[in-house]
Amino acid sequence: MIQVLGTSWALLLGLLLLMLGNGLQGTLLGVRGEIEGFSTFHMSIVMSAYFAGFLGGSRLAPEMIRRVGHVRVFAALGSFISAVLILYPAYANPWAWTVERMLIGFCFSGVYVTAESWLNNAATNETRGQSLSLYMLVQVLGIMAAQGILLLGDPAGFILFIVPSVLVSISFAPILLSISPTPAFESTKPMSLVELYKTSPLSLVGVFLVGGSFSAQFGMAAVFGAQAGLSLPQISLFISTFYIGALLALYPLGWLSDRVDRRLLIACEAIVGGVGAIIGFVFGDSYIAMLVAAAIIGAMTNPLYSLLLAYLNDYLETDQMAAGSAGMMFVNGLGAIGGPVLTGYVMTLVGPGGFFLFIAALLVATSVYGAYRMLRRPGSAPDETGAYAPVMMSSTSVAVEAAQEWAQEAADEAAAEESGS
């Protein structure tokens, strides 16, 4: 771990500052929208636009990098992010925010692709697992710390919009001054939706539903908190709790996935997450119940994404896994685009509690479909399944493929040691 920090500290520091900026702007918009009197529908469109832009960026960024190089892409997209963050309060209009939010999602996706490729290039086979672990830790800590920064200013003013702009601008310095450009990489053509469904119906349907659940959390949690009458410190802690749960559960559930039928674990995780969301809906008047619900939802939803990827890989050859993961990320992105919009619609119908109700519906549906698929296809023995690669849903295809490569190499080495002994 010390070796990884010694070689990649500048990149990780830059990524931490980026996550601070991204985490702060998402929550801040939700709170500021309530102050401006924007409707739930308008805010759901604004929040959904980020995921539409992110999906577009993940598809176009590799081609941009091949044409002009990592440094130019990183600097150009980062400059756009910094500019948009300042424009938000300059013209507080939901449709202007929608365009700006889509642009910022596109830019953040491209920046993440660039940064993740640098990180992967700097890692060796021996250190890749540690690099990925540090990367996930930086992601979570950055978003959690951003919620604390929210408490340092007035969301009705300009300062809190200037802070993430400055953080993003500063993040370029340690990265661009210490990292040399990596060779252009080849983007992976995703599998078609038909191929994905034929290979693993549960993986395709599950990742679509989980994408909607995650985007509802990431995009609408602050909107929910503002409408529910929570104070700024309460909103900050509420959003952080989702990520605390995810961080604590990602590796233990991954360890368990290599020892039981993955479909059973998928169904169980989803139903537990659904129960957590129902707790939030039923006991929505209690702030403690909200935190418990957020912790359970976060703990179940993020590992589900990695688990669904691992389950798909159980039915793919090694040379098909990159295409499979690219296809899964595309489907996940489609689900994520619709998540905030549908959450906003449900909240309009039943009130703020619709936030939890929508998440509960998606997770329960995932569990039911997982149980159904167990009746349609015989399961694989745990010792015949592939490796589990823990990744966050905010990662791009570069990190996902690197994680899968590392997990497969680790599994092959373990198998070789067992056969040798």
N, C-alpha and C positions, 0 to 999 in steps of 0.2 A: 504493500500500500504506500509506503514511504517513497519507493522508487517511482510509482505512478505520479504521486504528488510532485516529485522533483522534476519530472519531465513534462507534466501537463498542467502545472499550477496556474499558469497564465491563461490557458484556455478555459479551465474550470472556473477561474475568477471571472473571466468575461461572461461565461454562461450564467454564473450566479447573478451578475448584474442584469443580464438580459431577462432572467426569470423574475427578478425583483420588479423590473419595469412592466413585464407582461402581467404578472399577478396583480400589481397595483392598479393598472388601467382597467382591467376587467371588473374588479370590485368597485372601483371608483365610479365607473359609468353607471352601474346598477343603482348606486346611492344617489348620484347626481341626477339621473333620470327621474327619480321620485321627487327630488327637490324642484326640478323643472316642470313637474306635472305631466310627464309623458305617460301615456296609457300603458297597461301591461302588454297589449298587442304590439304597440310601437317598440317597446323595449325588447320583446321577444324577437322581432325582426332584426333589430340592431345586434343582439347577441348571436343570432343565427348566422349573420353575415360573416362573422369571424371564421366560422367553420367552413363556410363556402370558400372564402379566400384561402384558408389553410389547405383545403383539398386541392385547389387550383395551383397553389404554390408548390405543393409536394409533387405535382405532375410536371410542372414547367421548370422548376429550379435546376434539375440535373442538366437539361438542355442549355440553360443559361450559363451554367458553370462550364460546360464543355466549350461554349463559344468564346467567353471572355475571361474565364478563370475564376478561382475561388475568391481572391482578394477583391476584385472589382464587384463581384456579385454581393459579397458580404458588406462592403462599404456602401454600395448604392442602396441596397435594401435597408440597411441600418439607418441611413440618412432619412429615408422615407418614413420609417417608424418614428424617429425623433421628431420629424416635422408634424406628423399626424397627431401625435400626443399633445402638441401645443395647440393644434387647430380645434380639438374637441370643445374647449370652453369658449373659443372665440366666436363660434356660431352654434349655439345649442339648439339644433334642429334634428329630430329623429331620422329624417331621410338623409341629411348630411352625415350624421353619425353612422348610418348604415353603410354608405359608400366608404367612409373613412375606416370603419371597422373591418370591412371586407379587404381593403387595401392593407391594413395592418396585419390581418390574418395571413394574407399572401406573403407579406414581407417576413413575418416571423417564421413561417414555414421554410422559406428559402434560406434564412439565416441559420435555422436549426440544421437543415441539410448540410450546409457548408461547415458549420462547427462540428457536427457529428462525424463528418468525413475526415476532418483534421484529427479529431480525437481517435478515431479508429486507425488512421494511418500511423499515429504516434505510438500505438500500442503494439506489443508483441503477442504471440500466442500465449506466453506465460502470464502476461499482465492484462490481457483483454478483459477477463472477468472482473478484475479489480477496477479497471477503467470504467466499465459499464455500471458497476455498483456505485462508484463515486459520482458518475453522471446522474444516475437516478436520485442519489442523495442531494445533489446540487439542485436538481429540478424541484424536489419537494421542499427543501429548505428555502429556496428562493421565493416560492409562492407563499409559504407560511410567513416568512419574514416580511413580505410585502404587505400582509394584512396588518402588521404592527406599524408600518410606516403610515398607513391610512389614518392612524390616530394622532399623527403629528401636525395635522393641518385641518382646514375647513373645506369639506367637499363642495361647498357652494362657491368657493373662490377659485383662483388660478394656480396657487402654489402646488397643490397636489398633482396637477397635470404637468407642471414644469419638472417636478422631481423625477418621474419615470423617464421623461425626455432626456434629462441630464444623465440618469443612470445608464440608459441605452447608449448615449453618446460616449460616455466614459468606458463602456464595455469594449469598444473597438480597440482601445489603446493596448491593453495587455495582449490581446489576440493578434492584432496586425503587426505589432512591433516584435513579437517573439516567435511567430509561426511562419514557416515558409510554405508556399503554395504546394498542394499535393497534386499528383497527376490527375488528369481528367478521368472520371470513372464512367462506366457504362451503366445506364439506367436499365432496370429490369422490366420487361413487359409483363404486366399482370395476367394471370389466368382469367379466362372469360367467366362470367357469372354462371353460365351453364356448367362449365368444367368444375368450378368450385362447388356448386350444388351437388353434382354427381359424386364428387369425391367425398364431401362431408356436408350433408344438409344442415347438421347441427352447428357446425362452425360458421357457415354463411349466415344463417338466420340469427344465431346467437350474437355474432359480432355486430350485426346491424342493430339489434335491440340494445346491446350494451353501449354502442356508440351514441344512441339517443339518450340513454341514461346518463352517461358521462357528460355529454354536452349540456344536459339540463342542470347538472351539478355545477359545472364550470361556468356556464353562462347565466343561469338564473338564480343562483343562491343569493347573490347580493340583492337582486330585485325582490325575491321572496322576503329577505330580512327587512328591507326597507318598508315593504307593504305590511309586514307583520308587526311593525312598530318597534323593532329592535333598535337599541342604541348602536352607535358606531363601534364601540368596543365589543358589543355582543355579536354584531355582524362579523367582525374580524375573527373572533374566536370560533364562531360557527363555521365559517369557510375553512379555517385552518384545520378543524377537526376532521373534515373529509380526508385531507392529505395525511394527517397523523394516522388515521385508521389504515389508509393504503400502505403507508411505509411499514407499519408494524406487521401487516398480514402478508405482504407480497412474498417473502421468502419462506415462511412456515407453510403456507398453502402450496407453494411450489414444491417443497420437500414432500408434502403429502400427495401431490399429483403423480409422483413417480412410484407410488406404492398402492394406489387404489384405482378402480375404474374411473377414468377421467370424466366420463359422462355422468356418473353418480356424483362426483365432486362438483361438476358444473351445475347440476340440478340443485344440489344442497347449498352451494354458495349463493345461487340466484334466489332461492326461496328465503334464505336467512337475510339477504339484503332486502328482499321484498317485505319481510316481516319488520325489519328495521324502519323502512319507509312508512309502513302502516302505523308503527308506533308514533312516528312524527306527525302523521295525519290525525290520528285519534287523540293524542295528547298534545296537540299543537299549542295549547295555552301555557304549557310548561317549557321554560327555556332549557331545563335539564333534559327533558325528553327530546328536545330538538338536537341537543349535543349528542345524546346517545344514538339517536337515529342517524345523524351525520357520520359518526364513527363507524357504525355498522355498515352503512351504505358504502362509504369509502373503502372499508376493509374488504368488502366483497366484490365491488365493481371493478376496481383496477386489476386484481389478480385474475378475474374472469377473462379479461382480454388476452393475457399471456397464456392462460389455460386453453382457450379456444384455438389460439395459434398452435400450441403444442399438440392439441388433438387433431388438427388438420394435418400436421406434419407426420402423424402416425400413419397416414395413408398416402404419403408422397415419398418419392425417391429423393435422395439428397440434392440432386441437381434441379429438382422441381421446387424446392422450398423457397427460394428467393422469389420466384414468380407467384407462388401461393401466398406468401406474406404480403407482396405488393397488392394482389387482388383483395386480400382481407382488409388491408388498410384503406383501399378505395371504398369497399362496402361499409366499413366502419365510419368513414368520412361522410358517406351518404346518410347514414343514420344520424350522425352528429348534426348535420345541417337542419334536419327536421326536429331535433330534440327541443331546442328553445322555443320554436314557434308553437309546437303542440303543447308544451308546458304552459306557455302564456295563454293559450286558448282554454286549457283546463282551469287555470287560475282565474280567468275571467268568469268562468261558469260557477265555480264553487268557492272562490276566494283564495287567499294566499296558500291554504292547505293543499290546493291543487298541485303545488310543487311536489309534495311528497306523494300524492295520489298517482301522479303520472309516472314517477320513478317506480313506485310499487307495481303498477300495471306492467311496465316493461320487464322488470325482474321476475315477477311471477310468471309472465308469459314465457320467458327464457327457461325457467325451471320446468314448466309444464311441457314445453317442447323437448327439453332434454330427457324427461321421463318417457315421453312418447318415442323418441329415437332409440331408447334402450330396448323397446319392444320390437323395433324394426330391424335391428342389426346386432349380431353377437358382438360382445366386447372382446378387446384384446387383453391378454395377460399383462400385468404391470411390467414384468421383465422384458416384454416384447415391444414396449412403447418407446418413442423417441425421447429426447431430452427436453426439459422444460427451460425456457429462456425468459427470465423476468424482465419485462419492459413496461414503461408507463405509456398510457394512451396518448400522451402529448409528444411522444417520440416520433421521428420520421422513419422512413424505410431504411435509412443508413444504419441507425442504431438497432432496429429490429433484426436486420440481416446479420449485423455483427454479433448480436446476442445469440442468434441461432447458430452461427458458425462456432462461437465459443462453446456453447452448450453441447453441440454435437462432438466437438473435439474432446471436451471433458468426458463425455459419455464413452467415447471410443477408447480413451486412455484407461478409464476405469475398467472397461470390459477386457482390455488387453492385460491389465494387471491381474484380474481375476483368473483369466485363462492361463496366465503364466504361473500363477501360484497353484 
